């Protein structure tokens, strides 16, 4: 069936002018001149054979015919816009905003993230790092990765990876300085993270050596820097067991002691309640759980 449709630009001008009750505001919204809107309305009125607006000095008022037509046209344009948006979204990657702890991101997430992208090519991950609590995080996110369990109002938390911490160092360091028992740490340099200053004191207390004084101490800004320093043979760091597993397996790091292992907070995903049913969010959280099993 052949559809008899008026010019689309005339319909857009009429809908905007009717919604604003102003040719001037319609022109500003459509980024055209006041005269262009006026001409479009005149064209549409001539095409329909009815008057759509009553013109007064500095304002316009919809006629009864104009008001009736606007209610139909507005709904139709909304449906067109929605259908267009859905079609455009089908052709572009869905954006997933992930904010994660810096050390976790560098040591665990990034080395595995290609697996998620291969399995989910239509999801574009925008990954940022931060160690601040979620209550202080300004930027919006769909998934945040932090330690837990914590109660976060308005968010759903789910654990996916347990963790504990143990001393680690480079095998080359042990070739220079033996480290067969914890007491020998007095001959070594201990690597501290400014963001986690109590980790070494807690471990030494658990090992029964609360008063041990190392040969030297080096404090670095972030936890991941202490791990890099350990890889480079600078000293002994407290390593998150799950985050260093590949380095230990490859022989880049070694764990000189059997124990003790210091309990650490598990890694949790925190998702805003309004985003919990989003397919991209569910896919990413499910992937984290599955990947952590291996």
C-alpha positions in Angstrom: 0.0 0.0 0.0 1.4 3.4 -1.0 1.8 5.6 2.1 0.9 9.3 1.7 3.3 11.0 4.0 4.1 14.7 4.4 7.8 15.8 4.4 9.7 14.5 7.4 11.4 17.8 8.2 8.0 19.4 8.3 6.7 16.8 10.8 9.8 17.2 13.0 9.4 21.0 13.0 5.7 20.7 13.9 6.3 18.2 16.7 9.0 20.3 18.3 7.0 23.5 17.9 3.9 21.9 19.4 5.8 20.4 22.3 7.5 23.7 23.1 4.5 25.9 22.1 7.2 28.0 20.5 8.7 28.3 17.0 11.8 29.9 18.6 12.5 27.0 21.0 11.8 24.5 18.3 14.3 26.2 16.0 16.9 26.1 18.8 16.3 22.4 19.4 16.5 21.6 15.7 19.4 24.0 15.1 17.6 25.8 12.3 16.3 29.4 12.0 12.9 30.6 13.3 12.0 31.3 9.6 12.8 27.7 8.6 10.4 26.3 11.3 7.7 28.7 10.2 8.0 27.6 6.6 7.9 23.9 7.5 4.7 24.5 9.5 3.2 26.4 6.6 4.1 23.6 4.2 2.6 21.0 6.5 -0.6 23.0 7.0 -0.9 23.4 3.2 -0.3 19.6 2.7 -3.0 18.7 5.3 -5.4 21.5 4.4 -5.9 22.5 8.1 -4.5 25.1 10.4 -2.3 23.6 13.1 -1.4 26.8 15.1 -3.0 30.0 16.0 -0.4 32.8 15.7 -0.3 35.5 18.2 2.2 38.3 18.7 5.0 36.4 20.3 3.5 33.0 20.9 1.7 30.2 19.1 -1.1 28.0 20.3 -2.1 24.6 18.9 -5.6 24.5 17.3 -7.8 21.6 18.2 -6.7 19.9 14.9 -3.1 20.6 15.8 -3.4 19.2 19.3 -5.0 16.0 18.0 -2.4 15.6 15.2 0.5 16.2 17.7 -0.6 13.4 20.0 -0.3 11.0 17.0 2.8 12.4 15.4 4.8 12.6 18.7 4.1 8.9 19.5 5.0 7.9 16.0 8.3 9.8 16.1 9.1 8.3 19.5 8.6 4.8 18.0 10.8 5.6 15.0 13.6 7.0 17.3 13.4 3.9 19.6 13.5 1.5 16.7 16.5 3.4 15.2 18.4 3.3 18.5 17.9 -0.4 18.8 19.1 -1.0 15.3 22.1 1.2 15.8 23.0 -0.6 19.1 22.8 -4.0 17.3 25.7 -2.9 15.1 27.9 -1.4 17.7 29.7 -2.9 20.7 28.0 -2.7 24.0 30.0 -0.6 26.5 30.9 -2.3 29.9 32.5 0.0 32.4 34.7 -2.0 34.9 36.6 -0.4 37.7 39.1 -2.7 39.5 41.9 -2.7 42.0 45.2 -1.8 40.4 47.3 -4.8 41.5 44.4 -7.2 40.7 44.0 -5.6 37.3 47.7 -5.8 36.3 48.5 -9.3 37.8 45.3 -11.2 37.2 42.6 -9.5 35.1 44.6 -8.1 32.1 46.4 -11.4 31.4 43.0 -13.2 31.1 40.8 -10.5 29.6 41.4 -11.6 26.0 39.4 -14.7 26.9 36.4 -12.7 27.7 36.7 -10.6 24.6 37.0 -13.6 22.3 33.9 -15.1 23.9 32.0 -11.7 23.8 33.1 -9.8 20.7 30.1 -7.4 20.9 31.0 -6.1 24.4 33.6 -3.3 24.7 35.2 -3.3 28.1 36.3 0.1 29.4 38.7 -0.8 32.2 39.9 1.7 34.9 41.8 1.1 38.1 41.3 2.6 41.5 41.9 1.5 45.1 39.4 4.0 46.7 36.2 2.7 48.4 33.2 2.6 46.2 31.6 5.3 48.3 34.4 7.6 47.2 34.4 6.6 43.6 33.2 9.4 41.4 33.2 7.9 37.9 30.2 5.7 36.9 30.7 1.9 36.6 28.8 -1.2 35.7 31.0 -3.6 37.6 33.5 -2.8 40.4 36.1 -5.2 41.8 37.0 -4.8 45.4 37.8 -6.8 48.5 34.9 -8.3 50.5 32.6 -9.2 51.9 31.3 -5.6 52.4 27.8 -4.3 52.5 27.4 -1.7 49.7 24.0 0.0 49.8 22.4 0.0 46.3 24.9 -2.7 45.1 24.9 -6.5 44.8 28.2 -8.1 45.9 29.4 -11.6 44.7 32.6 -13.3 45.6 34.6 -15.0 42.8 38.2 -15.4 43.9 39.6 -16.2 47.4 43.1 -14.9 48.4 45.9 -15.2 51.0 49.3 -13.7 51.2 52.8 -15.3 51.5 56.4 -14.1 51.2 57.8 -14.3 47.7 61.1 -13.4 46.1 63.2 -14.0 43.0 65.1 -17.3 42.8 68.2 -15.3 41.9 68.0 -13.5 45.2 68.2 -16.8 47.1 71.3 -17.7 45.2 73.0 -14.6 46.8 71.3 -14.8 50.3 69.8 -18.1 51.6 66.3 -18.0 53.0 65.5 -21.4 54.5 63.6 -20.2 57.6 61.7 -17.0 58.5 64.5 -15.9 61.0 66.8 -15.4 58.0 64.6 -12.5 56.9 66.9 -10.4 59.1 69.5 -10.6 56.4 67.1 -9.5 53.6 65.3 -6.4 52.4 61.6 -6.4 53.0 59.4 -4.7 50.4 56.5 -2.8 51.8 53.4 -1.2 50.0 52.4 2.2 51.2 48.7 1.2 50.6 49.1 -1.9 52.8 51.6 -1.0 55.5 50.5 -3.6 58.0 50.9 -6.7 55.8 54.5 -7.5 56.8 54.0 -6.8 60.6 51.0 -9.1 60.5 52.8 -11.9 58.8 55.9 -11.6 61.1 53.5 -11.8 64.1 51.9 -14.9 62.7 55.3 -16.4 62.1 56.2 -15.8 65.8 58.8 -13.1 64.9 57.0 -9.8 65.8 60.3 -8.1 66.8 62.4 -9.1 63.7 64.4 -6.3 62.2 65.3 -6.8 58.5 68.6 -5.7 57.1 66.7 -3.0 55.1 63.2 -1.9 54.2 61.9 -0.3 51.0 58.4 1.2 50.8 56.8 1.6 47.4 53.6 3.4 46.5 51.5 0.4 45.4 51.3 -3.3 46.1 52.0 -4.2 42.4 55.3 -2.2 42.6 56.5 -4.4 45.4 55.8 -7.5 43.3 57.8 -6.0 40.4 60.6 -5.2 42.8 60.6 -8.8 44.0 60.8 -10.0 40.4 63.8 -7.8 39.9 65.6 -9.2 43.0 65.3 -6.1 45.1 64.0 -7.9 48.2 61.2 -10.1 49.6 57.5 -9.0 49.1 54.2 -10.2 50.5 52.6 -11.8 47.5 48.9 -12.4 46.9 48.9 -16.1 46.2 46.4 -16.1 43.4 47.9 -13.1 41.7 51.4 -14.5 41.6 50.5 -18.1 40.7 51.7 -17.8 37.1 55.0 -16.2 38.1 55.6 -19.0 40.6 54.7 -21.7 38.0 57.1 -20.1 35.5 60.0 -19.9 38.0 60.1 -16.1 38.0 59.1 -16.0 41.7 59.4 -18.5 44.5 57.8 -19.0 47.9 60.7 -19.7 50.3 58.5 -20.8 53.2 55.7 -23.4 53.6 53.8 -21.0 55.9 52.2 -19.3 57.5 49.8 -17.9 54.9 48.2 -14.6 55.9 44.4 -14.5 55.4 43.3 -11.8 52.9 40.0 -10.5 51.7 38.4 -12.3 48.8 37.8 -10.5 45.5 34.2 -9.5 45.0 32.2 -7.9 42.1 29.9 -5.1 43.1 27.2 -4.2 40.7 24.6 -1.4 41.0 21.2 -2.9 41.5 19.8 -1.1 38.4 22.5 -2.8 36.3 22.2 -6.3 37.8 20.1 -7.8 34.9 22.1 -6.2 32.1 23.3 -9.0 29.8 26.8 -7.5 29.5 27.2 -7.3 33.3 25.9 -10.9 33.8 28.3 -12.2 31.1 31.3 -10.5 32.7 30.5 -11.6 36.2 29.8 -15.1 35.1 33.1 -15.1 33.2 35.0 -14.0 36.3 33.5 -16.8 38.4 34.3 -19.4 35.7 37.8 -18.2 35.1 38.6 -18.1 38.8 37.9 -21.9 39.0 40.9 -22.6 36.8 
